[in-house]
């Protein structure tokens, strides 16, 4: 007979350790995963958001294009809605940010009857030319930002917002 027999006391302590370890890991692992999960998420393969706007319907008149996307803030996901002012300049698609470069109000195309063919900010009467260039003598100190655009299956896709690259 072997001398390596497990005593009843050893068997009991191994069993308690095994069950205790299993229970501890089932408590701790979800917490660890919860803590590190956002850092492990794989980013999407594209930073572009495809809108509902058909490119074929765009004209030289700026129109407001609304779009929404999911924003991940650590463990909290929320739906964000945003706008762009979009028009065609020849074959080029221009998409301008509606955020005023003065104090961040929302600009409107022809928002004032006194200033046709301009973007107008109602907060402090800020004005911009159609290409987003700020009109000297009004509060904004720089041109409207601009979206990088792509066409995906005939629809407008909006990418990163960059400093205006048509007026500079
Ligand atoms: S916020 Fe637009 S002019 Fe002041």
Backbone and ligand atoms as CSV (ligand in chain L), in Angstrom:
chain,resi,resn,atom,element,x,y,z
A,1,UNK,N,N,0.832,-1.199,0.000
A,1,UNK,CA,C,0.000,0.000,0.000
A,1,UNK,C,C,0.871,1.255,0.000
A,2,UNK,N,N,0.472,2.306,-0.717
A,2,UNK,CA,C,1.286,3.510,-0.846
A,2,UNK,C,C,1.242,4.350,0.424
A,3,UNK,N,N,2.377,5.093,0.649
A,3,UNK,CA,C,2.426,6.017,1.793
A,3,UNK,C,C,1.865,7.382,1.446
A,4,UNK,N,N,1.467,7.599,0.167
A,4,UNK,CA,C,0.973,8.902,-0.275
A,4,UNK,C,C,-0.539,9.019,-0.151
A,5,UNK,N,N,-1.091,8.303,0.716
A,5,UNK,CA,C,-2.541,8.374,0.883
A,5,UNK,C,C,-2.942,9.734,1.407
A,6,UNK,N,N,-4.043,10.239,0.936
A,6,UNK,CA,C,-4.563,11.532,1.390
A,6,UNK,C,C,-5.465,11.271,2.579
A,7,UNK,N,N,-5.144,11.995,3.628
A,7,UNK,CA,C,-5.963,11.798,4.816
A,7,UNK,C,C,-7.309,12.478,4.644
A,8,UNK,N,N,-8.209,12.105,5.477
A,8,UNK,CA,C,-9.539,12.717,5.420
A,8,UNK,C,C,-9.430,14.232,5.642
A,9,UNK,N,N,-8.546,14.643,6.557
A,9,UNK,CA,C,-8.361,16.073,6.850
A,9,UNK,C,C,-7.798,16.822,5.633
A,10,UNK,N,N,-6.795,16.204,4.953
A,10,UNK,CA,C,-6.223,16.845,3.757
A,10,UNK,C,C,-7.268,16.943,2.650
A,11,UNK,N,N,-8.010,15.851,2.457
A,11,UNK,CA,C,-9.035,15.862,1.413
A,11,UNK,C,C,-10.036,17.007,1.652
A,12,UNK,N,N,-10.417,17.153,2.913
A,12,UNK,CA,C,-11.381,18.198,3.243
A,12,UNK,C,C,-10.795,19.589,2.983
A,13,UNK,N,N,-9.521,19.795,3.369
A,13,UNK,CA,C,-8.944,21.130,3.142
A,13,UNK,C,C,-8.730,21.400,1.653
A,14,UNK,N,N,-8.340,20.374,0.867
A,14,UNK,CA,C,-8.213,20.592,-0.577
A,14,UNK,C,C,-9.572,20.946,-1.183
A,15,UNK,N,N,-10.583,20.245,-0.755
A,15,UNK,CA,C,-11.926,20.509,-1.283
A,15,UNK,C,C,-12.385,21.918,-0.938
A,16,UNK,N,N,-12.162,22.323,0.299
A,16,UNK,CA,C,-12.573,23.674,0.716
A,16,UNK,C,C,-11.782,24.727,-0.062
A,17,UNK,N,N,-10.469,24.471,-0.242
A,17,UNK,CA,C,-9.660,25.443,-1.006
A,17,UNK,C,C,-10.136,25.522,-2.456
A,18,UNK,N,N,-10.431,24.367,-3.043
A,18,UNK,CA,C,-10.892,24.354,-4.435
A,18,UNK,C,C,-12.209,25.086,-4.602
A,19,UNK,N,N,-13.163,24.768,-3.752
A,19,UNK,CA,C,-14.474,25.417,-3.843
A,19,UNK,C,C,-14.342,26.908,-3.528
A,20,UNK,N,N,-13.527,27.233,-2.498
A,20,UNK,CA,C,-13.319,28.648,-2.137
A,20,UNK,C,C,-12.666,29.415,-3.275
A,21,UNK,N,N,-11.666,28.806,-3.917
A,21,UNK,CA,C,-11.002,29.461,-5.040
A,21,UNK,C,C,-11.957,29.692,-6.195
A,22,UNK,N,N,-12.796,28.678,-6.469
A,22,UNK,CA,C,-13.770,28.816,-7.554
A,22,UNK,C,C,-14.757,29.944,-7.256
A,23,UNK,N,N,-15.245,30.001,-6.021
A,23,UNK,CA,C,-16.201,31.049,-5.653
A,23,UNK,C,C,-15.542,32.435,-5.710
A,24,UNK,N,N,-14.285,32.523,-5.236
A,24,UNK,CA,C,-13.594,33.818,-5.257
A,24,UNK,C,C,-13.379,34.280,-6.696
A,25,UNK,N,N,-12.975,33.340,-7.577
A,25,UNK,CA,C,-12.733,33.753,-8.960
A,25,UNK,C,C,-14.030,34.160,-9.649
A,26,UNK,N,N,-15.146,33.503,-9.317
A,26,UNK,CA,C,-16.408,33.895,-9.949
A,26,UNK,C,C,-16.874,35.269,-9.479
A,27,UNK,N,N,-16.372,35.715,-8.334
A,27,UNK,CA,C,-16.686,37.072,-7.880
A,27,UNK,C,C,-15.709,38.100,-8.445
A,28,UNK,N,N,-14.436,37.745,-8.458
A,28,UNK,CA,C,-13.397,38.712,-8.819
A,28,UNK,C,C,-13.296,38.918,-10.333
A,29,UNK,N,N,-13.386,37.843,-11.113
A,29,UNK,CA,C,-13.184,37.984,-12.559
A,29,UNK,C,C,-14.175,38.945,-13.227
A,30,UNK,N,N,-15.474,38.864,-12.896
A,30,UNK,CA,C,-16.380,39.871,-13.507
A,30,UNK,C,C,-16.001,41.299,-13.140
A,31,UNK,N,N,-15.514,41.487,-11.904
A,31,UNK,CA,C,-15.114,42.854,-11.508
A,31,UNK,C,C,-13.896,43.308,-12.295
A,32,UNK,N,N,-12.952,42.402,-12.485
A,32,UNK,CA,C,-11.757,42.755,-13.263
A,32,UNK,C,C,-12.154,43.067,-14.700
A,33,UNK,N,N,-13.021,42.234,-15.250
A,33,UNK,CA,C,-13.461,42.472,-16.631
A,33,UNK,C,C,-14.199,43.809,-16.735
A,34,UNK,N,N,-15.049,44.103,-15.775
A,34,UNK,CA,C,-15.788,45.369,-15.775
A,34,UNK,C,C,-14.821,46.558,-15.736
A,35,UNK,N,N,-13.733,46.392,-14.991
A,35,UNK,CA,C,-12.778,47.489,-14.857
A,35,UNK,C,C,-11.964,47.721,-16.118
A,36,UNK,N,N,-11.595,46.647,-16.809
A,36,UNK,CA,C,-10.687,46.823,-17.948
A,36,UNK,C,C,-11.382,46.703,-19.294
A,37,UNK,N,N,-12.657,46.327,-19.318
A,37,UNK,CA,C,-13.327,46.068,-20.588
A,37,UNK,C,C,-13.271,47.228,-21.584
A,38,UNK,N,N,-13.557,48.486,-21.147
A,38,UNK,CA,C,-13.505,49.571,-22.135
A,38,UNK,C,C,-12.146,49.696,-22.804
A,39,UNK,N,N,-11.095,49.396,-22.062
A,39,UNK,CA,C,-9.760,49.509,-22.640
A,39,UNK,C,C,-9.490,48.411,-23.658
A,40,UNK,N,N,-10.264,47.322,-23.584
A,40,UNK,CA,C,-10.034,46.203,-24.493
A,40,UNK,C,C,-10.925,46.240,-25.720
A,41,UNK,N,N,-11.866,47.181,-25.747
A,41,UNK,CA,C,-12.773,47.240,-26.885
A,41,UNK,C,C,-12.006,47.556,-28.160
A,42,UNK,N,N,-12.360,46.860,-29.215
A,42,UNK,CA,C,-11.730,47.112,-30.510
A,42,UNK,C,C,-12.436,48.282,-31.164
A,43,UNK,N,N,-11.674,49.258,-31.631
A,43,UNK,CA,C,-12.257,50.405,-32.317
A,43,UNK,C,C,-12.821,49.973,-33.662
A,44,UNK,N,N,-13.833,50.684,-34.137
A,44,UNK,CA,C,-14.385,50.383,-35.452
A,44,UNK,C,C,-13.356,50.615,-36.532
A,45,UNK,N,N,-13.627,50.090,-37.736
A,45,UNK,CA,C,-12.638,50.210,-38.792
A,45,UNK,C,C,-12.718,51.538,-39.508
A,46,UNK,N,N,-13.647,52.402,-39.049
A,46,UNK,CA,C,-13.792,53.671,-39.735
A,46,UNK,C,C,-14.261,54.733,-38.765
A,47,UNK,N,N,-13.753,55.953,-38.969
A,47,UNK,CA,C,-14.205,57.068,-38.152
A,47,UNK,C,C,-15.275,57.860,-38.876
A,48,UNK,N,N,-15.755,57.366,-40.014
A,48,UNK,CA,C,-16.782,58.068,-40.765
A,48,UNK,C,C,-18.170,57.615,-40.331
A,49,UNK,N,N,-19.093,58.570,-40.326
A,49,UNK,CA,C,-20.486,58.263,-40.020
A,49,UNK,C,C,-21.286,58.457,-41.300
A,50,UNK,N,N,-21.941,57.408,-41.715
A,50,UNK,CA,C,-22.740,57.500,-42.939
A,50,UNK,C,C,-24.088,58.120,-42.579
A,51,UNK,N,N,-24.435,59.207,-43.260
A,51,UNK,CA,C,-25.687,59.910,-42.980
A,51,UNK,C,C,-26.792,59.387,-43.900
A,52,UNK,N,N,-27.995,59.912,-43.709
A,52,UNK,CA,C,-29.128,59.542,-44.576
A,52,UNK,C,C,-29.190,60.429,-45.816
A,53,UNK,N,N,-28.204,61.294,-45.997
A,53,UNK,CA,C,-28.246,62.270,-47.073
A,53,UNK,C,C,-27.658,61.697,-48.364
A,54,UNK,N,N,-28.510,61.623,-49.393
A,54,UNK,CA,C,-28.017,61.214,-50.706
A,54,UNK,C,C,-27.185,62.343,-51.308
A,55,UNK,N,N,-26.029,62.027,-51.785
A,55,UNK,CA,C,-25.156,63.040,-52.383
A,55,UNK,C,C,-25.796,63.626,-53.640
A,56,UNK,N,N,-26.546,62.803,-54.354
A,56,UNK,CA,C,-27.173,63.272,-55.601
A,56,UNK,C,C,-28.202,64.379,-55.343
A,57,UNK,N,N,-28.670,64.491,-54.102
A,57,UNK,CA,C,-29.671,65.513,-53.782
A,57,UNK,C,C,-29.038,66.828,-53.310
A,58,UNK,N,N,-27.721,66.831,-53.149
A,58,UNK,CA,C,-27.062,68.068,-52.688
A,58,UNK,C,C,-27.020,69.077,-53.828
A,59,UNK,N,N,-27.154,70.344,-53.456
A,59,UNK,CA,C,-27.055,71.424,-54.441
A,59,UNK,C,C,-26.042,72.452,-53.934
A,60,UNK,N,N,-26.000,73.590,-54.575
A,60,UNK,CA,C,-25.092,74.647,-54.119
A,60,UNK,C,C,-25.672,75.409,-52.931
A,61,UNK,N,N,-26.885,75.089,-52.544
A,61,UNK,CA,C,-27.529,75.725,-51.390
A,61,UNK,C,C,-27.232,74.885,-50.141
A,62,UNK,N,N,-26.605,75.468,-49.120
A,62,UNK,CA,C,-26.322,74.685,-47.911
A,62,UNK,C,C,-27.600,74.166,-47.249
A,63,UNK,N,N,-27.573,72.901,-46.867
A,63,UNK,CA,C,-28.684,72.318,-46.111
A,63,UNK,C,C,-28.122,71.705,-44.828
A,64,UNK,N,N,-29.006,71.647,-43.824
A,64,UNK,CA,C,-28.589,71.056,-42.555
A,64,UNK,C,C,-28.735,69.532,-42.658
A,65,UNK,N,N,-27.657,68.814,-42.402
A,65,UNK,CA,C,-27.687,67.354,-42.380
A,65,UNK,C,C,-27.451,66.912,-40.939
A,66,UNK,N,N,-28.463,66.238,-40.375
A,66,UNK,CA,C,-28.337,65.746,-39.007
A,66,UNK,C,C,-27.874,64.302,-39.033
A,67,UNK,N,N,-27.104,63.949,-38.054
A,67,UNK,CA,C,-26.637,62.565,-37.947
A,67,UNK,C,C,-26.443,62.250,-36.474
A,68,UNK,N,N,-26.466,60.968,-36.164
A,68,UNK,CA,C,-26.248,60.585,-34.766
A,68,UNK,C,C,-25.300,59.399,-34.710
A,69,UNK,N,N,-24.689,59.271,-33.587
A,69,UNK,CA,C,-23.727,58.181,-33.391
A,69,UNK,C,C,-23.651,57.849,-31.903
A,70,UNK,N,N,-23.148,56.669,-31.636
A,70,UNK,CA,C,-23.000,56.258,-30.242
A,70,UNK,C,C,-21.666,56.730,-29.713
A,71,UNK,N,N,-21.723,57.353,-28.546
A,71,UNK,CA,C,-20.488,57.841,-27.927
A,71,UNK,C,C,-20.222,57.024,-26.674
A,72,UNK,N,N,-19.029,56.468,-26.629
A,72,UNK,CA,C,-18.643,55.640,-25.485
A,72,UNK,C,C,-17.828,56.484,-24.530
A,73,UNK,N,N,-18.327,56.608,-23.295
A,73,UNK,CA,C,-17.587,57.340,-22.277
A,73,UNK,C,C,-17.329,56.368,-21.138
A,74,UNK,N,N,-16.159,55.744,-21.186
A,74,UNK,CA,C,-15.809,54.661,-20.263
A,74,UNK,C,C,-16.878,53.576,-20.365
A,75,UNK,N,N,-17.748,53.387,-19.346
A,75,UNK,CA,C,-18.735,52.304,-19.385
A,75,UNK,C,C,-20.087,52.800,-19.840
A,76,UNK,N,N,-20.182,54.102,-20.128
A,76,UNK,CA,C,-21.475,54.678,-20.454
A,76,UNK,C,C,-21.556,54.961,-21.950
A,77,UNK,N,N,-22.566,54.421,-22.598
A,77,UNK,CA,C,-22.771,54.668,-24.024
A,77,UNK,C,C,-23.993,55.553,-24.191
A,78,UNK,N,N,-23.836,56.616,-24.968
A,78,UNK,CA,C,-24.977,57.501,-25.198
A,78,UNK,C,C,-25.071,57.816,-26.687
A,79,UNK,N,N,-26.265,58.198,-27.098
A,79,UNK,CA,C,-26.500,58.561,-28.498
A,79,UNK,C,C,-26.352,60.075,-28.619
A,80,UNK,N,N,-25.482,60.493,-29.508
A,80,UNK,CA,C,-25.220,61.915,-29.703
A,80,UNK,C,C,-25.749,62.321,-31.073
A,81,UNK,N,N,-26.450,63.444,-31.137
A,81,UNK,CA,C,-26.933,63.963,-32.418
A,81,UNK,C,C,-26.162,65.235,-32.752
A,82,UNK,N,N,-25.785,65.350,-34.008
A,82,UNK,CA,C,-24.996,66.496,-34.431
A,82,UNK,C,C,-25.482,66.938,-35.810
A,83,UNK,N,N,-25.032,68.080,-36.255
A,83,UNK,CA,C,-25.441,68.618,-37.558
A,83,UNK,C,C,-24.222,69.061,-38.358
A,84,UNK,N,N,-24.427,69.165,-39.646
A,84,UNK,CA,C,-23.427,69.779,-40.530
A,84,UNK,C,C,-24.191,70.588,-41.569
A,85,UNK,N,N,-23.587,71.672,-42.017
A,85,UNK,CA,C,-24.152,72.429,-43.154
A,85,UNK,C,C,-23.423,71.962,-44.400
A,86,UNK,N,N,-24.185,71.415,-45.339
A,86,UNK,CA,C,-23.552,70.726,-46.470
A,86,UNK,C,C,-24.046,71.312,-47.789
A,87,UNK,N,N,-23.115,71.499,-48.714
A,87,UNK,CA,C,-23.484,71.946,-50.056
A,87,UNK,C,C,-22.421,71.488,-51.047
A,88,UNK,N,N,-22.714,71.684,-52.317
A,88,UNK,CA,C,-21.761,71.331,-53.365
A,88,UNK,C,C,-21.123,72.584,-53.925
A,89,UNK,N,N,-19.840,72.522,-54.155
A,89,UNK,CA,C,-19.122,73.587,-54.853
A,89,UNK,C,C,-18.469,72.926,-56.055
A,90,UNK,N,N,-19.150,72.953,-57.197
A,90,UNK,CA,C,-18.696,72.172,-58.344
A,90,UNK,C,C,-18.871,70.702,-58.010
A,91,UNK,N,N,-17.795,69.940,-58.147
A,91,UNK,CA,C,-17.863,68.512,-57.804
A,91,UNK,C,C,-17.540,68.262,-56.337
A,92,UNK,N,N,-17.085,69.294,-55.673
A,92,UNK,CA,C,-16.637,69.121,-54.286
A,92,UNK,C,C,-17.818,69.239,-53.324
A,93,UNK,N,N,-17.796,68.394,-52.295
A,93,UNK,CA,C,-18.817,68.472,-51.243
A,93,UNK,C,C,-18.196,69.192,-50.054
A,94,UNK,N,N,-18.872,70.247,-49.622
A,94,UNK,CA,C,-18.392,71.021,-48.471
A,94,UNK,C,C,-19.341,70.748,-47.301
A,95,UNK,N,N,-18.778,70.376,-46.168
A,95,UNK,CA,C,-19.590,70.143,-44.961
A,95,UNK,C,C,-18.981,70.954,-43.828
A,96,UNK,N,N,-19.720,71.962,-43.390
A,96,UNK,CA,C,-19.209,72.870,-42.361
A,96,UNK,C,C,-19.830,72.563,-41.007
A,97,UNK,N,N,-19.047,72.746,-39.979
A,97,UNK,CA,C,-19.563,72.599,-38.615
A,97,UNK,C,C,-20.493,73.770,-38.308
A,98,UNK,N,N,-21.600,73.520,-37.609
A,98,UNK,CA,C,-22.509,74.618,-37.268
A,98,UNK,C,C,-22.095,75.355,-35.994
A,99,UNK,N,N,-20.973,74.979,-35.414
A,99,UNK,CA,C,-20.573,75.559,-34.123
A,99,UNK,C,C,-19.826,76.873,-34.350
A,100,UNK,N,N,-20.413,77.944,-33.854
A,100,UNK,CA,C,-19.822,79.275,-34.014
A,100,UNK,C,C,-18.461,79.350,-33.336
A,101,UNK,N,N,-17.530,79.993,-33.997
A,101,UNK,CA,C,-16.171,80.096,-33.474
A,101,UNK,C,C,-16.002,81.255,-32.487
A,102,UNK,N,N,-17.099,81.861,-32.115
A,102,UNK,CA,C,-17.020,82.867,-31.068
A,102,UNK,C,C,-17.202,82.172,-29.721
A,103,UNK,N,N,-18.461,81.838,-29.377
A,103,UNK,CA,C,-18.709,81.180,-28.093
A,103,UNK,C,C,-19.506,79.888,-28.239
A,104,UNK,N,N,-19.544,79.347,-29.443
A,104,UNK,CA,C,-20.090,78.006,-29.609
A,104,UNK,C,C,-21.581,77.889,-29.845
A,105,UNK,N,N,-22.273,78.964,-30.146
A,105,UNK,CA,C,-23.685,78.839,-30.508
A,105,UNK,C,C,-23.797,78.151,-31.871
A,106,UNK,N,N,-25.024,77.904,-32.282
A,106,UNK,CA,C,-25.241,77.209,-33.555
A,106,UNK,C,C,-25.582,78.212,-34.649
A,107,UNK,N,N,-24.831,78.164,-35.729
A,107,UNK,CA,C,-25.076,79.099,-36.821
A,107,UNK,C,C,-26.146,78.549,-37.754
A,108,UNK,N,N,-26.833,79.447,-38.439
A,108,UNK,CA,C,-27.889,79.080,-39.394
A,108,UNK,C,C,-27.549,79.679,-40.746
A,109,UNK,N,N,-27.818,78.899,-41.781
A,109,UNK,CA,C,-27.663,79.450,-43.132
A,109,UNK,C,C,-28.787,80.448,-43.375
A,110,UNK,N,N,-28.434,81.648,-43.767
A,110,UNK,CA,C,-29.382,82.743,-43.985
A,110,UNK,C,C,-30.295,82.914,-42.763
A,111,UNK,N,N,-29.645,82.865,-41.583
A,111,UNK,CA,C,-30.394,82.989,-40.333
A,111,UNK,C,C,-30.874,84.403,-40.068
A,112,UNK,N,N,-30.417,85.353,-40.835
A,112,UNK,CA,C,-30.908,86.726,-40.713
A,112,UNK,C,C,-31.303,87.220,-42.098
A,113,UNK,N,N,-32.508,87.787,-42.182
A,113,UNK,CA,C,-32.979,88.325,-43.464
A,113,UNK,C,C,-32.108,89.489,-43.916
A,114,UNK,N,N,-31.426,90.119,-42.980
A,114,UNK,CA,C,-30.566,91.254,-43.330
A,114,UNK,C,C,-29.268,90.819,-44.014
A,115,UNK,N,N,-28.918,89.556,-43.847
A,115,UNK,CA,C,-27.636,89.093,-44.394
A,115,UNK,C,C,-27.834,87.822,-45.215
A,116,UNK,N,N,-28.421,87.964,-46.404
A,116,UNK,CA,C,-28.629,86.778,-47.246
A,116,UNK,C,C,-27.298,86.189,-47.701
A,117,UNK,N,N,-27.354,84.897,-48.015
A,117,UNK,CA,C,-26.174,84.204,-48.543
A,117,UNK,C,C,-25.008,84.167,-47.546
A,118,UNK,N,N,-25.355,84.164,-46.276
A,118,UNK,CA,C,-24.322,84.069,-45.230
A,118,UNK,C,C,-24.828,83.140,-44.122
A,119,UNK,N,N,-23.884,82.593,-43.368
A,119,UNK,CA,C,-24.242,81.936,-42.110
A,119,UNK,C,C,-24.338,83.016,-41.043
A,120,UNK,N,N,-25.343,82.866,-40.187
A,120,UNK,CA,C,-25.583,83.886,-39.166
A,120,UNK,C,C,-25.666,83.216,-37.798
A,121,UNK,N,N,-25.005,83.793,-36.831
A,121,UNK,CA,C,-25.086,83.300,-35.451
A,121,UNK,C,C,-25.935,84.284,-34.654
A,122,UNK,N,N,-27.073,83.829,-34.121
A,122,UNK,CA,C,-27.998,84.743,-33.460
A,122,UNK,C,C,-27.513,85.225,-32.090
A,123,UNK,N,N,-26.526,84.566,-31.530
A,123,UNK,CA,C,-26.128,84.924,-30.155
A,123,UNK,C,C,-25.533,86.329,-30.074
A,124,UNK,N,N,-24.604,86.628,-30.982
A,124,UNK,CA,C,-23.977,87.952,-30.954
A,124,UNK,C,C,-23.818,88.505,-32.368
A,125,UNK,N,N,-24.739,88.098,-33.243
A,125,UNK,CA,C,-24.727,88.571,-34.633
A,125,UNK,C,C,-23.429,88.240,-35.373
A,126,UNK,N,N,-22.903,87.068,-35.110
A,126,UNK,CA,C,-21.724,86.618,-35.845
A,126,UNK,C,C,-22.117,86.242,-37.265
A,127,UNK,N,N,-21.225,86.476,-38.203
A,127,UNK,CA,C,-21.530,86.176,-39.606
A,127,UNK,C,C,-20.346,85.498,-40.295
A,128,UNK,N,N,-20.706,84.639,-41.247
A,128,UNK,CA,C,-19.700,83.900,-42.013
A,128,UNK,C,C,-20.117,83.870,-43.475
A,129,UNK,N,N,-19.125,83.873,-44.348
A,129,UNK,CA,C,-19.415,83.669,-45.765
A,129,UNK,C,C,-19.827,82.212,-45.987
A,130,UNK,N,N,-20.306,81.920,-47.188
A,130,UNK,CA,C,-20.772,80.566,-47.495
A,130,UNK,C,C,-19.668,79.526,-47.303
A,131,UNK,N,N,-18.421,79.901,-47.573
A,131,UNK,CA,C,-17.333,78.929,-47.418
A,131,UNK,C,C,-16.878,78.797,-45.961
A,132,UNK,N,N,-17.570,79.492,-45.054
A,132,UNK,CA,C,-17.251,79.379,-43.630
A,132,UNK,C,C,-16.325,80.454,-43.114
A,133,UNK,N,N,-15.827,81.277,-44.004
A,133,UNK,CA,C,-14.900,82.324,-43.574
A,133,UNK,C,C,-15.639,83.361,-42.716
A,134,UNK,N,N,-15.071,83.683,-41.573
A,134,UNK,CA,C,-15.715,84.674,-40.704
A,134,UNK,C,C,-15.580,86.073,-41.302
A,135,UNK,N,N,-16.649,86.845,-41.142
A,135,UNK,CA,C,-16.664,88.184,-41.737
A,135,UNK,C,C,-16.041,89.171,-40.750
A,136,UNK,N,N,-14.990,89.861,-41.177
A,136,UNK,CA,C,-14.317,90.802,-40.278
A,136,UNK,C,C,-15.299,91.821,-39.706
A,137,UNK,N,N,-15.063,92.167,-38.453
A,137,UNK,CA,C,-15.935,93.139,-37.795
A,137,UNK,C,C,-17.084,92.484,-37.047
A,138,UNK,N,N,-17.242,91.155,-37.192
A,138,UNK,CA,C,-18.245,90.435,-36.401
A,138,UNK,C,C,-17.490,89.598,-35.352
A,139,UNK,N,N,-18.178,89.158,-34.297
A,139,UNK,CA,C,-17.458,88.548,-33.166
A,139,UNK,C,C,-16.588,87.324,-33.473
A,140,UNK,N,N,-16.976,86.404,-34.366
A,140,UNK,CA,C,-16.127,85.205,-34.545
A,140,UNK,C,C,-14.714,85.575,-34.991
A,141,UNK,N,N,-13.753,84.889,-34.421
A,141,UNK,CA,C,-12.352,85.196,-34.713
A,141,UNK,C,C,-11.726,84.234,-35.719
A,142,UNK,N,N,-12.515,83.266,-36.198
A,142,UNK,CA,C,-11.968,82.325,-37.173
A,142,UNK,C,C,-13.082,81.700,-37.987
A,143,UNK,N,N,-12.724,81.016,-39.066
A,143,UNK,CA,C,-13.737,80.384,-39.922
A,143,UNK,C,C,-14.357,79.154,-39.277
A,144,UNK,N,N,-15.552,78.792,-39.750
A,144,UNK,CA,C,-16.207,77.571,-39.274
A,144,UNK,C,C,-15.348,76.360,-39.593
A,145,UNK,N,N,-15.323,75.410,-38.664
A,145,UNK,CA,C,-14.587,74.169,-38.914
A,145,UNK,C,C,-15.273,73.378,-40.026
A,146,UNK,N,N,-14.567,72.385,-40.508
A,146,UNK,CA,C,-15.044,71.647,-41.677
A,146,UNK,C,C,-14.897,70.142,-41.448
A,147,UNK,N,N,-15.907,69.399,-41.886
A,147,UNK,CA,C,-15.844,67.930,-41.807
A,147,UNK,C,C,-15.071,67.383,-43.004
A,148,UNK,N,N,-14.315,66.326,-42.763
A,148,UNK,CA,C,-13.783,65.527,-43.868
A,148,UNK,C,C,-14.959,64.696,-44.382
A,149,UNK,N,N,-15.124,64.629,-45.692
A,149,UNK,CA,C,-16.292,63.919,-46.239
A,149,UNK,C,C,-15.862,62.777,-47.165
A,150,UNK,N,N,-16.742,61.815,-47.267
A,150,UNK,CA,C,-16.602,60.711,-48.228
A,150,UNK,C,C,-17.985,60.398,-48.762
A,151,UNK,N,N,-18.018,59.706,-49.895
A,151,UNK,CA,C,-19.291,59.223,-50.432
A,151,UNK,C,C,-19.273,57.707,-50.304
A,152,UNK,N,N,-20.281,57.166,-49.621
A,152,UNK,CA,C,-20.377,55.719,-49.440
A,152,UNK,C,C,-21.707,55.240,-50.014
A,153,UNK,N,N,-21.624,54.496,-51.095
A,153,UNK,CA,C,-22.832,53.972,-51.767
A,153,UNK,C,C,-23.828,55.072,-52.067
A,154,UNK,N,N,-23.324,56.221,-52.451
A,154,UNK,CA,C,-24.201,57.323,-52.834
A,154,UNK,C,C,-24.624,58.206,-51.672
A,155,UNK,N,N,-24.262,57.816,-50.460
A,155,UNK,CA,C,-24.653,58.608,-49.290
A,155,UNK,C,C,-23.455,59.381,-48.740
A,156,UNK,N,N,-23.774,60.513,-48.139
A,156,UNK,CA,C,-22.738,61.354,-47.545
A,156,UNK,C,C,-22.238,60.719,-46.252
A,157,UNK,N,N,-20.931,60.606,-46.117
A,157,UNK,CA,C,-20.325,60.131,-44.870
A,157,UNK,C,C,-19.452,61.248,-44.326
A,158,UNK,N,N,-19.605,61.517,-43.047
A,158,UNK,CA,C,-18.873,62.604,-42.409
A,158,UNK,C,C,-17.795,62.037,-41.490
A,159,UNK,N,N,-16.617,62.617,-41.605
A,159,UNK,CA,C,-15.496,62.158,-40.784
A,159,UNK,C,C,-15.102,63.193,-39.762
A,160,UNK,N,N,-13.819,63.263,-39.549
A,160,UNK,CA,C,-13.240,64.144,-38.546
A,160,UNK,C,C,-13.556,65.618,-38.841
A,161,UNK,N,N,-13.680,66.412,-37.783
A,161,UNK,CA,C,-13.829,67.857,-37.944
A,161,UNK,C,C,-12.446,68.487,-37.864
A,162,UNK,N,N,-12.140,69.285,-38.872
A,162,UNK,CA,C,-10.806,69.907,-38.928
A,162,UNK,C,C,-10.949,71.405,-39.093
A,163,UNK,N,N,-9.890,72.162,-38.821
A,163,UNK,CA,C,-9.950,73.583,-39.142
A,163,UNK,C,C,-10.270,73.744,-40.621
A,164,UNK,N,N,-11.019,74.775,-40.924
A,164,UNK,CA,C,-11.499,75.004,-42.289
A,164,UNK,C,C,-10.355,74.951,-43.289
A,165,UNK,N,N,-10.457,74.033,-44.282
A,165,UNK,CA,C,-9.369,73.909,-45.248
A,165,UNK,C,C,-9.753,74.445,-46.625
A,166,UNK,N,N,-10.883,75.156,-46.723
A,166,UNK,CA,C,-11.160,75.791,-48.026
A,166,UNK,C,C,-10.821,77.265,-48.012
A,167,UNK,N,N,-10.823,77.861,-46.826
A,167,UNK,CA,C,-10.513,79.299,-46.809
A,167,UNK,C,C,-9.050,79.543,-46.466
A,168,UNK,N,N,-8.370,78.529,-45.932
A,168,UNK,CA,C,-6.966,78.765,-45.556
A,168,UNK,C,C,-6.036,78.276,-46.639
L,1,LIG,S1,S,-21.470,82.716,-30.201
L,1,LIG,FE1,FE,-21.707,83.153,-32.273
L,1,LIG,S2,S,-21.363,85.263,-32.395
L,1,LIG,FE2,FE,-21.105,84.830,-30.318
